[in-house]
Amino acid sequence: MKQGFFEIIENVALTKDIFRMKLKGDTSAVTAPGQFINIKIDGFYLRRPISVCDCEKDIITIIYKVVGHGTEVMAKMQEGTLDVLTGLGNGYDTALSGDKPLLLGGGVGVPPLYMLCKKLIAEGKKVTVILGFNQRQEIFYENEFKALGAEVIVTTVDGSYGIKGFVTNAMENVDYTHFYTCGPEPMLKAIFAASKTSGSLSFEERMGCGFGACMGCSCKTVTGYKRICKEGPVLLKEEVLW
C-alpha cells in the first residue's frame, strides 16, 4: 500500500451514471489486475474504494458509478488533486487461467476485468469476456475489450441488446479453463453454481479503512475469516462459503 497525491486529468461520463476518471501520479504500488484504490474526498470521513480499470506508467484509470453523495461529488471534479491509497487488495492471479480463461463482469464489476484481459492476452491466452447489464443504455467498454483482441459477449436482462438474460445464460456455451468474475453477490453466487471449472471471484464489499485494520469487511471462508480489503477482494471458488 502507498499513499500519494494524484492529479485528475480526465473525468468523463460513459453512461448516465457511469464515469471514467484518469489520475496521474505514482502507480508503483499497483502490481496486479483486480486491485483497488481508496480515494479521500473532502468533507467525507470514509474514503471511497474504487477498483483499478487500467494502469499504465503514471496513469491509473478508474470507472465508478454515482450511487451516493461521495460519488456525486467525484462526478463533478474536473481538475485538482486527490489523496489516494494505491495497491490495495490481492488482485487476480493470471497463472491460474489456463489457455482459455473466461471473464464475467456485471455493471461496475466490469472495470477490473479490463486490466486483467489486457494481461491475459499479452500472455497469449484466448480470452472470452461476458459483460452483463440490465439494458442497452447501461452498456460500456464493449468495444474496448474487443480492441484488446478478446471475444466479447454482451447480455441484457431486458433483451434490448445482445443475449437476453444474465451472464450465466451466455456462459453455458463457452469452453473455458478458468473463470474470473466481479459483480454483485447474487451474480457471483449464480456463476459459482453454474461454473464447470475453478474460478476467481472478486467481491464488492462495504469497507471502512480499506487496508485490513478495522476488520469491517471480514467474511467466512473454508480456512477461517478473511478481510475482503486485504486477503481479498479476490477469493478462489474452492474457499468461498455462502
Backbone as CSV, one residue per row, in Angstrom:
resi,resn,N_x,N_y,N_z,CA_x,CA_y,CA_z,C_x,C_y,C_z
1,MET,0.835,-1.195,0.000,0.000,0.000,0.000,0.868,1.243,0.000
2,LYS,0.445,2.239,-0.760,1.178,3.502,-0.812,0.184,4.655,-0.857
3,GLN,0.482,5.706,-0.110,-0.350,6.905,-0.125,0.330,7.974,-0.957
4,GLY,-0.459,8.664,-1.793,0.108,9.720,-2.626,-0.969,10.642,-3.152
5,PHE,-0.523,11.702,-3.796,-1.454,12.656,-4.389,-1.450,12.490,-5.904
6,PHE,-2.648,12.414,-6.468,-2.820,12.184,-7.896,-3.567,13.358,-8.521
7,GLU,-3.125,13.726,-9.712,-3.766,14.807,-10.455,-4.883,14.256,-11.330
8,ILE,-6.048,14.871,-11.293,-7.160,14.482,-12.160,-6.880,14.997,-13.568
9,ILE,-6.761,14.106,-14.542,-6.507,14.536,-15.917,-7.688,14.227,-16.837
10,GLU,-8.656,13.442,-16.351,-9.875,13.185,-17.124,-10.977,12.718,-16.171
11,ASN,-12.192,13.161,-16.432,-13.358,12.685,-15.687,-14.571,12.860,-16.585
12,VAL,-14.951,11.782,-17.269,-15.998,11.876,-18.288,-17.085,10.835,-18.044
13,ALA,-18.292,11.133,-18.486,-19.418,10.214,-18.363,-19.379,9.192,-19.495
14,LEU,-19.545,7.920,-19.172,-19.644,6.845,-20.164,-21.099,6.489,-20.428
15,THR,-21.919,6.583,-19.382,-23.368,6.404,-19.489,-24.003,7.441,-18.567
16,LYS,-25.280,7.298,-18.313,-25.993,8.264,-17.472,-25.356,8.419,-16.098
17,ASP,-24.938,7.316,-15.482,-24.375,7.412,-14.132,-23.053,6.675,-13.953
18,ILE,-22.392,6.324,-15.062,-21.078,5.690,-15.019,-20.036,6.676,-15.547
19,PHE,-18.964,6.885,-14.759,-17.929,7.843,-15.121,-16.551,7.175,-15.159
20,ARG,-15.704,7.694,-16.041,-14.305,7.257,-16.105,-13.416,8.406,-15.672
21,MET,-12.545,8.131,-14.710,-11.599,9.137,-14.232,-10.177,8.615,-14.430
22,LYS,-9.297,9.486,-14.925,-7.892,9.146,-15.059,-7.088,10.017,-14.107
23,LEU,-6.197,9.362,-13.360,-5.410,10.024,-12.331,-3.922,9.838,-12.610
24,LYS,-3.162,10.920,-12.509,-1.728,10.874,-12.772,-0.952,10.979,-11.474
25,GLY,-0.032,10.018,-11.268,0.773,10.014,-10.053,1.635,8.768,-9.986
26,ASP,2.083,8.416,-8.784,2.949,7.265,-8.577,2.111,5.995,-8.540
27,THR,2.210,5.178,-9.573,1.408,3.958,-9.689,2.188,2.700,-9.310
28,SER,3.359,2.839,-8.726,4.246,1.694,-8.494,3.659,0.636,-7.568
29,ALA,2.691,1.007,-6.716,2.109,0.037,-5.788,1.066,-0.862,-6.447
30,VAL,0.614,-0.498,-7.646,-0.358,-1.330,-8.366,0.404,-2.434,-9.083
31,THR,0.238,-3.659,-8.610,1.040,-4.773,-9.128,0.232,-5.885,-9.773
32,ALA,-1.104,-5.837,-9.669,-1.925,-6.917,-10.231,-3.288,-6.387,-10.639
33,PRO,-3.856,-6.934,-11.712,-5.234,-6.569,-12.066,-6.180,-7.033,-10.969
34,GLY,-7.224,-6.247,-10.719,-8.172,-6.608,-9.676,-7.930,-5.925,-8.352
35,GLN,-6.803,-5.195,-8.238,-6.570,-4.408,-7.032,-7.454,-3.155,-7.064
36,PHE,-7.479,-2.412,-5.959,-8.297,-1.213,-5.915,-7.547,-0.069,-5.251
37,ILE,-8.081,1.128,-5.383,-7.539,2.298,-4.715,-8.596,2.837,-3.766
38,ASN,-8.177,3.685,-2.830,-9.090,4.260,-1.851,-8.905,5.772,-1.858
39,ILE,-9.937,6.490,-2.246,-9.845,7.924,-2.509,-10.442,8.732,-1.358
40,LYS,-9.696,9.727,-0.889,-10.204,10.655,0.122,-10.912,11.807,-0.578
41,ILE,-12.149,12.061,-0.171,-12.937,13.158,-0.729,-13.203,14.163,0.379
42,ASP,-12.842,15.399,0.150,-13.029,16.436,1.156,-14.478,16.491,1.634
43,GLY,-14.637,16.537,2.953,-15.974,16.616,3.525,-16.585,15.280,3.895
44,PHE,-15.886,14.170,3.573,-16.389,12.830,3.870,-15.373,12.094,4.738
45,TYR,-15.871,11.416,5.763,-14.984,10.740,6.715,-14.294,9.528,6.094
46,LEU,-15.084,8.667,5.452,-14.527,7.447,4.880,-14.067,7.660,3.444
47,ARG,-12.966,7.020,3.088,-12.513,7.033,1.704,-13.449,6.193,0.841
48,ARG,-13.361,6.400,-0.472,-14.175,5.628,-1.418,-13.293,4.605,-2.130
49,PRO,-13.561,3.271,-1.917,-12.780,2.244,-2.618,-13.299,2.060,-4.043
50,ILE,-12.386,2.155,-5.018,-12.748,2.008,-6.428,-11.738,1.060,-7.080
51,SER,-12.221,0.088,-7.822,-11.320,-0.853,-8.484,-10.533,-0.181,-9.600
52,VAL,-9.337,-0.681,-9.839,-8.487,-0.167,-10.913,-8.921,-0.797,-12.224
53,CYS,-9.262,0.034,-13.187,-9.630,-0.448,-14.513,-8.384,-0.682,-15.360
54,ASP,-7.437,0.239,-15.271,-6.204,0.123,-16.035,-5.115,0.908,-15.332
55,CYS,-3.873,0.526,-15.593,-2.719,1.218,-15.008,-1.570,1.153,-15.997
56,GLU,-1.165,2.308,-16.488,-0.066,2.392,-17.450,0.864,3.524,-17.062
57,LYS,2.131,3.203,-16.873,3.152,4.194,-16.493,2.685,4.955,-15.262
58,ASP,2.344,6.228,-15.408,1.950,7.034,-14.250,0.463,7.392,-14.267
59,ILE,-0.341,6.612,-14.990,-1.771,6.895,-15.104,-2.601,5.712,-14.596
60,ILE,-3.496,5.982,-13.654,-4.474,4.997,-13.189,-5.843,5.396,-13.746
61,THR,-6.532,4.436,-14.339,-7.892,4.657,-14.821,-8.866,3.929,-13.918
62,ILE,-9.886,4.644,-13.459,-10.950,4.027,-12.680,-12.286,4.317,-13.345
63,ILE,-13.236,3.412,-13.153,-14.607,3.621,-13.634,-15.528,3.402,-12.442
64,TYR,-16.378,4.376,-12.181,-17.217,4.315,-10.990,-18.655,4.706,-11.318
65,LYS,-19.558,4.274,-10.449,-20.978,4.592,-10.602,-21.399,5.596,-9.540
66,VAL,-22.182,6.571,-9.942,-22.701,7.548,-8.995,-23.857,6.899,-8.231
67,VAL,-23.605,6.621,-6.939,-24.607,5.941,-6.123,-24.921,6.680,-4.819
68,GLY,-24.151,7.702,-4.492,-24.352,8.439,-3.246,-23.687,9.795,-3.311
69,HIS,-23.652,10.484,-2.170,-23.123,11.846,-2.141,-21.640,11.908,-2.510
70,GLY,-20.871,10.919,-2.044,-19.439,10.932,-2.332,-19.136,10.833,-3.816
71,THR,-19.780,9.885,-4.488,-19.544,9.728,-5.920,-20.204,10.857,-6.724
72,GLU,-21.249,11.473,-6.179,-21.821,12.665,-6.820,-20.787,13.791,-6.861
73,VAL,-20.063,13.952,-5.763,-19.000,14.963,-5.712,-17.888,14.610,-6.694
74,MET,-17.510,13.338,-6.737,-16.467,12.890,-7.662,-16.835,13.188,-9.108
75,ALA,-18.095,12.975,-9.462,-18.537,13.150,-10.843,-18.400,14.596,-11.316
76,LYS,-18.362,15.533,-10.392,-18.267,16.953,-10.749,-16.827,17.458,-10.798
77,MET,-15.885,16.619,-10.405,-14.476,17.038,-10.383,-13.892,17.067,-11.792
78,GLN,-13.304,18.184,-12.175,-12.676,18.307,-13.484,-11.186,18.623,-13.398
79,GLU,-10.734,19.032,-12.231,-9.314,19.326,-12.039,-8.991,19.219,-10.558
80,GLY,-7.707,19.357,-10.240,-7.275,19.282,-8.849,-6.543,17.993,-8.551
81,THR,-6.224,17.781,-7.278,-5.510,16.589,-6.842,-6.317,15.844,-5.793
82,LEU,-6.077,14.541,-5.720,-6.768,13.689,-4.763,-5.749,12.908,-3.933
83,ASP,-6.050,12.743,-2.648,-5.263,11.911,-1.740,-5.730,10.470,-1.946
84,VAL,-4.818,9.613,-2.409,-5.205,8.257,-2.821,-4.288,7.205,-2.198
85,LEU,-4.886,6.140,-1.674,-4.151,4.949,-1.272,-4.176,3.980,-2.447
86,THR,-3.011,3.505,-2.862,-2.933,2.613,-4.019,-2.360,1.247,-3.629
87,GLY,-2.561,0.278,-4.526,-2.013,-1.061,-4.309,-2.753,-1.860,-3.255
88,LEU,-4.058,-1.635,-3.113,-4.848,-2.331,-2.099,-5.458,-3.609,-2.662
89,GLY,-5.544,-4.637,-1.823,-6.128,-5.904,-2.239,-5.121,-6.820,-2.913
90,ASN,-5.530,-8.078,-3.105,-4.621,-9.069,-3.676,-4.644,-9.114,-5.196
91,GLY,-5.772,-8.865,-5.817,-5.866,-8.910,-7.268,-6.002,-10.330,-7.811
92,TYR,-6.128,-10.410,-9.144,-6.285,-11.693,-9.832,-4.922,-12.318,-10.140
93,ASP,-4.865,-13.634,-10.111,-3.656,-14.387,-10.438,-3.818,-14.993,-11.831
94,THR,-3.092,-14.467,-12.818,-3.225,-14.971,-14.184,-2.582,-16.346,-14.367
95,ALA,-1.770,-16.778,-13.414,-1.145,-18.102,-13.508,-2.176,-19.218,-13.414
96,LEU,-3.370,-18.902,-12.946,-4.420,-19.909,-12.782,-5.268,-20.083,-14.035
97,SER,-5.065,-19.242,-15.038,-6.041,-19.084,-16.122,-6.181,-20.252,-17.074
98,GLY,-5.119,-21.023,-17.291,-5.148,-21.997,-18.363,-5.125,-21.287,-19.708
99,ASP,-5.414,-22.004,-20.790,-5.308,-21.427,-22.134,-6.525,-20.602,-22.553
100,LYS,-7.681,-20.898,-21.942,-8.935,-20.257,-22.394,-9.714,-19.688,-21.207
101,PRO,-9.230,-18.604,-20.624,-9.940,-18.021,-19.482,-11.227,-17.331,-19.907
102,LEU,-12.190,-17.356,-18.990,-13.479,-16.698,-19.190,-13.617,-15.586,-18.157
103,LEU,-13.924,-14.372,-18.620,-14.106,-13.219,-17.748,-15.574,-12.818,-17.755
104,LEU,-16.164,-12.675,-16.560,-17.570,-12.304,-16.462,-17.731,-11.105,-15.541
105,GLY,-18.307,-10.025,-16.070,-18.492,-8.818,-15.279,-19.914,-8.315,-15.337
106,GLY,-20.407,-7.830,-14.210,-21.746,-7.268,-14.167,-21.722,-5.836,-13.683
107,GLY,-22.201,-4.904,-14.501,-22.251,-3.496,-14.109,-20.892,-2.941,-13.752
108,VAL,-20.764,-2.367,-12.540,-19.467,-1.811,-12.137,-18.465,-2.898,-11.753
109,GLY,-18.840,-4.158,-11.930,-17.879,-5.244,-11.808,-17.076,-5.439,-13.086
110,VAL,-17.440,-4.722,-14.136,-16.736,-4.826,-15.418,-15.329,-4.218,-15.382
111,PRO,-15.118,-3.030,-14.827,-13.828,-2.338,-14.943,-12.581,-3.126,-14.557
112,PRO,-12.535,-3.837,-13.402,-11.283,-4.528,-13.071,-10.920,-5.651,-14.036
113,LEU,-11.895,-6.101,-14.830,-11.621,-7.162,-15.793,-10.861,-6.657,-17.011
114,TYR,-10.863,-5.337,-17.232,-10.191,-4.785,-18.406,-8.671,-4.971,-18.309
115,MET,-8.099,-4.576,-17.188,-6.658,-4.745,-16.999,-6.283,-6.222,-16.972
116,LEU,-7.157,-7.045,-16.394,-6.936,-8.494,-16.392,-6.929,-9.035,-17.808
117,CYS,-7.898,-8.620,-18.611,-7.988,-9.063,-20.001,-6.729,-8.685,-20.776
118,LYS,-6.289,-7.456,-20.579,-5.085,-6.978,-21.263,-3.871,-7.853,-20.916
119,LYS,-3.736,-8.200,-19.649,-2.593,-9.010,-19.224,-2.682,-10.434,-19.765
120,LEU,-3.878,-11.032,-19.715,-4.046,-12.398,-20.206,-3.746,-12.504,-21.699
121,ILE,-4.202,-11.519,-22.465,-3.943,-11.529,-23.909,-2.456,-11.337,-24.181
122,ALA,-1.800,-10.498,-23.396,-0.352,-10.314,-23.541,0.407,-11.608,-23.239
123,GLU,-0.200,-12.466,-22.426,0.407,-13.764,-22.099,0.055,-14.838,-23.124
124,GLY,-0.700,-14.465,-24.166,-1.021,-15.396,-25.237,-2.256,-16.234,-25.009
125,LYS,-3.108,-15.847,-24.065,-4.306,-16.622,-23.775,-5.462,-16.226,-24.713
126,LYS,-6.356,-17.177,-24.963,-7.564,-16.933,-25.759,-8.687,-16.554,-24.792
127,VAL,-9.007,-15.284,-24.753,-9.899,-14.760,-23.720,-11.317,-14.532,-24.261
128,THR,-12.299,-15.013,-23.503,-13.700,-14.702,-23.766,-14.221,-13.837,-22.620
129,VAL,-14.919,-12.763,-22.970,-15.455,-11.839,-21.962,-16.973,-11.778,-22.096
130,ILE,-17.682,-11.954,-20.994,-19.133,-11.791,-20.966,-19.449,-10.599,-20.067
131,LEU,-20.121,-9.602,-20.641,-20.483,-8.393,-19.912,-21.985,-8.372,-19.703
132,GLY,-22.419,-8.206,-18.463,-23.841,-8.229,-18.160,-24.369,-6.890,-17.688
133,PHE,-25.496,-6.464,-18.276,-26.127,-5.195,-17.912,-27.645,-5.399,-17.857
134,ASN,-28.344,-4.424,-17.287,-29.802,-4.508,-17.238,-30.438,-4.153,-18.575
135,GLN,-29.885,-3.138,-19.251,-30.455,-2.672,-20.503,-29.370,-2.038,-21.380
136,ARG,-29.703,-1.825,-22.640,-28.754,-1.314,-23.626,-28.092,-0.011,-23.193
137,GLN,-28.860,0.899,-22.581,-28.343,2.219,-22.218,-27.235,2.157,-21.162
138,GLU,-27.104,1.024,-20.486,-26.115,0.897,-19.419,-24.779,0.325,-19.902
139,ILE,-24.716,-0.115,-21.150,-23.528,-0.813,-21.649,-22.342,0.136,-21.796
140,PHE,-21.187,-0.321,-21.325,-19.944,0.413,-21.540,-18.782,-0.573,-21.676
141,TYR,-17.767,-0.147,-22.378,-16.489,-0.861,-22.577,-16.575,-2.130,-23.427
142,GLU,-17.662,-2.341,-24.134,-17.719,-3.481,-25.059,-16.633,-3.353,-26.121
143,ASN,-16.543,-2.192,-26.750,-15.568,-2.001,-27.826,-14.135,-1.993,-27.312
144,GLU,-13.940,-1.525,-26.091,-12.590,-1.502,-25.518,-12.054,-2.917,-25.306
145,PHE,-12.913,-3.826,-24.859,-12.490,-5.225,-24.712,-12.226,-5.858,-26.079
146,LYS,-13.060,-5.547,-27.056,-12.847,-6.078,-28.407,-11.522,-5.591,-28.978
147,ALA,-11.185,-4.335,-28.696,-9.936,-3.763,-29.208,-8.710,-4.469,-28.638
148,LEU,-8.853,-5.082,-27.475,-7.742,-5.843,-26.887,-7.533,-7.176,-27.602
149,GLY,-8.573,-7.650,-28.301,-8.485,-8.926,-29.001,-9.297,-10.034,-28.367
150,ALA,-10.156,-9.689,-27.414,-10.990,-10.697,-26.752,-12.273,-10.942,-27.534
151,GLU,-12.832,-12.145,-27.385,-14.180,-12.399,-27.867,-15.134,-11.842,-26.824
152,VAL,-16.051,-10.982,-27.228,-16.919,-10.292,-26.273,-18.376,-10.659,-26.516
153,ILE,-19.052,-11.057,-25.445,-20.487,-11.361,-25.468,-21.170,-10.429,-24.478
154,VAL,-22.252,-9.809,-24.896,-23.000,-8.908,-24.019,-24.381,-9.488,-23.739
155,THR,-24.786,-9.429,-22.477,-26.136,-9.834,-22.110,-26.874,-8.653,-21.484
156,THR,-28.159,-8.569,-21.743,-29.009,-7.573,-21.082,-30.235,-8.274,-20.518
157,VAL,-30.620,-7.885,-19.328,-31.755,-8.528,-18.665,-33.036,-8.354,-19.471
158,ASP,-33.211,-7.155,-20.073,-34.459,-6.889,-20.811,-34.383,-7.298,-22.281
159,GLY,-33.223,-7.807,-22.720,-33.090,-8.259,-24.097,-32.942,-7.153,-25.118
160,SER,-32.666,-5.925,-24.678,-32.553,-4.796,-25.611,-31.251,-4.804,-26.400
161,TYR,-30.301,-5.657,-26.007,-29.034,-5.775,-26.743,-28.395,-7.110,-26.394
162,GLY,-27.786,-7.745,-27.396,-27.080,-8.994,-27.147,-28.003,-10.123,-26.740
163,ILE,-27.501,-10.982,-25.861,-28.267,-12.127,-25.380,-29.195,-11.681,-24.251
164,LYS,-30.449,-12.091,-24.325,-31.390,-11.744,-23.261,-31.149,-12.637,-22.053
165,GLY,-31.040,-11.994,-20.879,-30.844,-12.754,-19.654,-29.621,-12.290,-18.888
166,PHE,-28.999,-13.242,-18.194,-27.857,-12.939,-17.331,-26.571,-13.521,-17.911
167,VAL,-25.443,-13.187,-17.302,-24.154,-13.693,-17.802,-24.119,-15.216,-17.766
168,THR,-24.830,-15.818,-16.833,-24.851,-17.280,-16.746,-25.539,-17.920,-17.947
169,ASN,-26.473,-17.190,-18.571,-27.113,-17.709,-19.783,-26.121,-17.807,-20.922
170,ALA,-25.174,-16.878,-20.963,-24.183,-16.858,-22.039,-23.029,-17.822,-21.788
171,MET,-22.715,-18.093,-20.526,-21.541,-18.926,-20.236,-21.789,-20.407,-20.510
172,GLU,-23.049,-20.797,-20.686,-23.381,-22.202,-20.911,-22.695,-22.776,-22.145
173,ASN,-22.504,-21.947,-23.172,-21.959,-22.435,-24.440,-20.493,-22.058,-24.662
174,VAL,-19.816,-21.629,-23.614,-18.410,-21.221,-23.736,-17.509,-22.314,-23.166
175,ASP,-16.469,-22.642,-23.915,-15.460,-23.603,-23.455,-14.360,-22.810,-22.758
176,TYR,-14.122,-23.073,-21.469,-13.138,-22.272,-20.730,-12.377,-23.144,-19.728
177,THR,-11.215,-22.658,-19.328,-10.341,-23.412,-18.420,-10.340,-22.854,-17.001
178,HIS,-10.725,-21.596,-16.831,-10.799,-20.951,-15.510,-11.644,-19.704,-15.698
179,PHE,-12.450,-19.364,-14.693,-13.234,-18.141,-14.823,-12.783,-17.089,-13.811
180,TYR,-12.890,-15.846,-14.239,-12.625,-14.693,-13.382,-13.883,-13.824,-13.410
181,THR,-14.333,-13.367,-12.245,-15.557,-12.584,-12.247,-15.539,-11.499,-11.180
182,CYS,-16.356,-10.477,-11.419,-16.559,-9.409,-10.445,-17.961,-8.849,-10.669
183,GLY,-18.673,-8.630,-9.567,-20.027,-8.113,-9.687,-20.772,-8.256,-8.379
184,PRO,-22.063,-7.971,-8.389,-22.867,-8.097,-7.183,-22.942,-9.548,-6.720
185,GLU,-23.141,-9.741,-5.415,-23.099,-11.083,-4.845,-24.083,-12.066,-5.475
186,PRO,-25.338,-11.678,-5.789,-26.235,-12.645,-6.444,-25.667,-13.169,-7.761
187,MET,-24.976,-12.312,-8.508,-24.352,-12.746,-9.755,-23.217,-13.723,-9.472
188,LEU,-22.399,-13.422,-8.461,-21.291,-14.309,-8.113,-21.807,-15.683,-7.684
189,LYS,-22.886,-15.695,-6.911,-23.474,-16.967,-6.484,-23.966,-17.785,-7.682
190,ALA,-24.588,-17.101,-8.639,-25.109,-17.797,-9.822,-23.978,-18.363,-10.672
191,ILE,-22.913,-17.600,-10.837,-21.761,-18.070,-11.601,-21.104,-19.246,-10.887
192,PHE,-20.956,-19.130,-9.575,-20.393,-20.213,-8.754,-21.157,-21.515,-9.014
193,ALA,-22.477,-21.432,-9.006,-23.312,-22.623,-9.178,-23.249,-23.170,-10.602
194,ALA,-23.113,-22.295,-11.573,-23.145,-22.716,-12.971,-21.782,-23.108,-13.523
195,SER,-20.723,-22.765,-12.825,-19.369,-22.961,-13.365,-18.959,-24.426,-13.415
196,LYS,-18.102,-24.712,-14.413,-17.630,-26.075,-14.623,-16.166,-26.255,-14.237
197,THR,-15.502,-25.170,-13.852,-14.080,-25.215,-13.515,-13.842,-24.427,-12.233
198,SER,-12.597,-24.382,-11.833,-12.208,-23.496,-10.742,-12.324,-22.055,-11.220
199,GLY,-12.379,-21.122,-10.276,-12.518,-19.731,-10.675,-12.074,-18.773,-9.594
200,SER,-11.979,-17.493,-9.962,-11.573,-16.425,-9.063,-12.687,-15.396,-9.002
201,LEU,-13.220,-15.165,-7.794,-14.357,-14.268,-7.620,-13.932,-13.029,-6.842
202,SER,-14.212,-11.856,-7.396,-13.891,-10.596,-6.731,-15.158,-10.041,-6.100
203,PHE,-15.111,-9.823,-4.791,-16.288,-9.418,-4.030,-16.364,-7.904,-3.852
204,GLU,-17.574,-7.375,-4.026,-17.832,-5.966,-3.770,-18.384,-5.869,-2.347
205,GLU,-17.613,-5.284,-1.464,-17.974,-5.270,-0.052,-17.812,-3.848,0.500
206,ARG,-18.717,-3.433,1.372,-18.565,-2.133,2.034,-17.333,-2.176,2.928
207,MET,-16.519,-1.132,2.871,-15.256,-1.111,3.610,-15.147,0.132,4.473
208,GLY,-14.393,-0.015,5.583,-14.093,1.130,6.423,-12.738,1.697,6.069
209,CYS,-11.675,1.012,6.510,-10.318,1.536,6.277,-9.798,1.202,4.886
210,GLY,-10.088,-0.017,4.392,-9.616,-0.425,3.077,-8.270,-1.119,3.073
211,PHE,-7.635,-1.262,4.263,-6.330,-1.923,4.266,-6.162,-2.908,5.426
212,GLY,-7.268,-3.413,5.973,-7.202,-4.528,6.906,-7.169,-4.197,8.378
213,ALA,-7.260,-2.941,8.742,-7.131,-2.574,10.151,-8.433,-2.686,10.929
214,CYS,-9.564,-2.382,10.279,-10.821,-2.269,11.028,-11.618,-3.572,11.077
215,MET,-11.298,-4.535,10.238,-11.982,-5.841,10.193,-13.446,-5.731,9.754
216,GLY,-13.850,-4.594,9.246,-15.249,-4.365,8.911,-15.756,-5.150,7.723
217,CYS,-14.868,-5.636,6.864,-15.307,-6.352,5.660,-14.925,-7.827,5.702
218,SER,-14.834,-8.393,6.903,-14.460,-9.799,7.036,-15.565,-10.727,6.539
219,CYS,-15.161,-11.840,5.940,-16.123,-12.853,5.511,-15.563,-14.233,5.833
220,LYS,-16.447,-15.176,6.036,-16.049,-16.519,6.420,-15.693,-17.361,5.198
221,THR,-14.563,-18.042,5.268,-14.142,-18.953,4.199,-13.844,-20.319,4.813
222,VAL,-13.480,-21.269,3.975,-13.203,-22.616,4.481,-11.976,-22.642,5.378
223,THR,-11.126,-21.629,5.309,-9.934,-21.567,6.152,-10.050,-20.495,7.233
224,GLY,-11.273,-20.033,7.499,-11.474,-19.017,8.526,-11.882,-17.686,7.926
225,TYR,-11.898,-16.667,8.748,-12.328,-15.356,8.284,-11.219,-14.653,7.505
226,LYS,-11.610,-14.016,6.405,-10.677,-13.232,5.600,-11.248,-11.835,5.392
227,ARG,-10.339,-10.849,5.342,-10.739,-9.472,5.098,-10.767,-9.222,3.593
228,ILE,-11.924,-8.820,3.078,-12.068,-8.609,1.640,-11.076,-7.554,1.151
229,CYS,-10.794,-6.543,1.964,-9.887,-5.476,1.526,-8.424,-5.904,1.540
230,LYS,-8.081,-6.938,2.309,-6.675,-7.315,2.484,-6.367,-8.671,1.849
231,GLU,-7.004,-9.734,2.355,-6.802,-11.064,1.763,-7.608,-11.211,0.479
232,GLY,-8.583,-10.358,0.269,-9.358,-10.275,-0.967,-8.924,-9.046,-1.733
233,PRO,-9.765,-8.513,-2.624,-11.172,-8.879,-2.815,-11.383,-10.172,-3.599
234,VAL,-10.275,-10.760,-4.107,-10.415,-11.965,-4.924,-10.264,-13.214,-4.061
235,LEU,-11.264,-14.075,-4.104,-11.226,-15.364,-3.424,-11.410,-16.466,-4.463
236,LEU,-10.780,-17.611,-4.219,-10.938,-18.743,-5.122,-12.267,-19.445,-4.863
237,LYS,-12.818,-20.014,-5.893,-14.107,-20.719,-5.804,-14.073,-21.758,-4.673
238,GLU,-12.947,-22.452,-4.524,-12.864,-23.541,-3.564,-12.879,-23.078,-2.115
239,GLU,-12.633,-21.803,-1.853,-12.598,-21.333,-0.466,-13.836,-20.545,-0.069
240,VAL,-14.722,-20.289,-0.998,-15.888,-19.454,-0.716,-16.965,-20.249,0.025
241,LEU,-17.496,-19.630,1.081,-18.655,-20.166,1.793,-19.775,-19.145,1.680
242,TRP,-20.934,-19.581,1.178,-22.046,-18.641,1.010,-22.917,-18.639,2.261
